[in-house]
Amino acid sequence: MPRASRVFAMSAIAVATALNPLAASAQELPGLVVRVISGDHVVFRAPTQEMTVELADVVAPSQRGPLIEASRSRLAQLCLGKAATLRQTGTATDGAVVGHLSCAGKDAALEQVRMGMARVRAKLLAGDTLMHEALSEAKSARRGVWGD
């Protein structure tokens, strides 16, 4: 590839990355959780943008009942106002960034499952030992969605 083409290609990649800091799926983006919308959605403020984030691989209660607020409150205790890192895995149909969120060094989705405040998406259970252990712990202790 001629030098001019290489320079152009590298410039295009740099511009794309600057415009979308989550372009590389493995990239961890530092930021701050500024709002908790539900037990599986937060507003994340990165250095250059603010975005709605859906926790990857879990679903929080969404039907009427006390667990909706309990799940949201638990996620707020874990993440609200705390330094966080985000690793994007996709985009939800509503436009939210789907990703793995770590708040103060803890995996937010894993903690929500461990406390019974979210369910694991079925496709994930087969391959994720930590998530499976957290789910088993919550079920055994009858926490949250697994209580009576």
N, C-alpha and C positions, 0 to 999 in steps of 0.2 A: 504494500500500500504506500503510495507516495506520501511524503512528509506533510504536505498541505492537507491531504485527506485525513491523515491521522490527527492533525491539530484540529481540524474541523469536527471530527468525530468526538474527540476528547472535550472540546468546547460544548458540543451539544449535550453530552452526558453531564457536564458540570452545570449547565443551565437547567436541565431537567431535574437534577438533584436539588438545586437551589430552590426551584419552584415547588418541588414536592419532596420534602425531607424524608418521607416514608417510602420513597420509590424502591429502595432496596429492602426486601422483606425481612432480612436478617438484621437490619440496622436498628439499634436501640436509640430511641429519642428521649432525651431527658425532659422533664417538665414538672408540672404541678397539677394536682386534681383540685379544681376550683368549685365543682358542684357535683353532687351525686343525684342522678335523676331517678334511678331505681336500683334494685339489687344486682343488676348486671349492666348498667349504663352510667357513665360519668362524663363530665366535661373536663377535658385535659387541655391545659395551656402549655404549649411548647414555646421555645424561644421566638418563633416567627409566626405562629398561628394558634388558634383555639379550635378544638374539634370535639365532637361527640364520639365517645368510644364505647363499643359493645364488647364486653369481656368474651374472649374466644372460648368455645367449647362448653359453655354452661348456659343455663336458662334459669332465671330467678322467678319466683312466683309472680303471676300476672293476673290471677283471678281475684275477685273481691275476698277480703279477709285480712286478719291481723298479720299474716306472714309477709304481705307486700311491704308494709312499713318496717317490720322487723328486719327484713332482708336489706332494705335501703339503709336503715339505721346502722346495721352491722358493717356494710360497705363504707358508710360515712366514717365510722370509728376507725376503720382500717386505713382509709385513703384521703379523706377530705383535708385539704390544706397541707398535705404532705408531699415531699419530693417523690417523684415517681418516674418510672421508665416505661416506655411503650415500644412493643415490637409488633408491627402490623402484620396480619395474616390475610387480610382481605377487606372487602367493603360490603356492608349490609345493604339490603334492598332499600332501606330508608336513607342511605347515604352515609350512615355512621361508619367510622373506621372500626373494623373488627381486629382485635389484637390481644396479645398477652400483656397485662399490666402488672407491674410490680410496684408496690407502695411501701416505702420505708423498708425495702429489702424483702418483702413478702409477696408471693404470688397471690393476687387478689382473687382470682377464680378458684384456686385451690383452697384458700381460706374460706370462701363462701360455701364451697362444697363441704369442707370439714365441719363447719358450724351448722350444716343443714339448711343454709339459706339460699342454695341453688342446686339444681340437678345437673348432672353431667349429660351432655349430648351423647346418645347411644353409640354413635360411630367412634367415639373416642375411647370408650372403656377398654376395648381389647388391647390397646397398645400402651396405655399410660399407667404405669404401676403406682406412681404417687397419687394420681387422681383416684384410682381404684381404691387405694388404702384410705384416702380421705373419705370417700363415699361409704366404705364399709364401717369406718369409725363413726360417722354420723348416723348411719342406720342402726348400728349396735346400741348407741347411746340414745336413740330415738330423738335426735335433735331436729328442730325446725320442721321441714317438710316431711320428715320421717316420724314425727311425734303423733300421738293420738289426736 
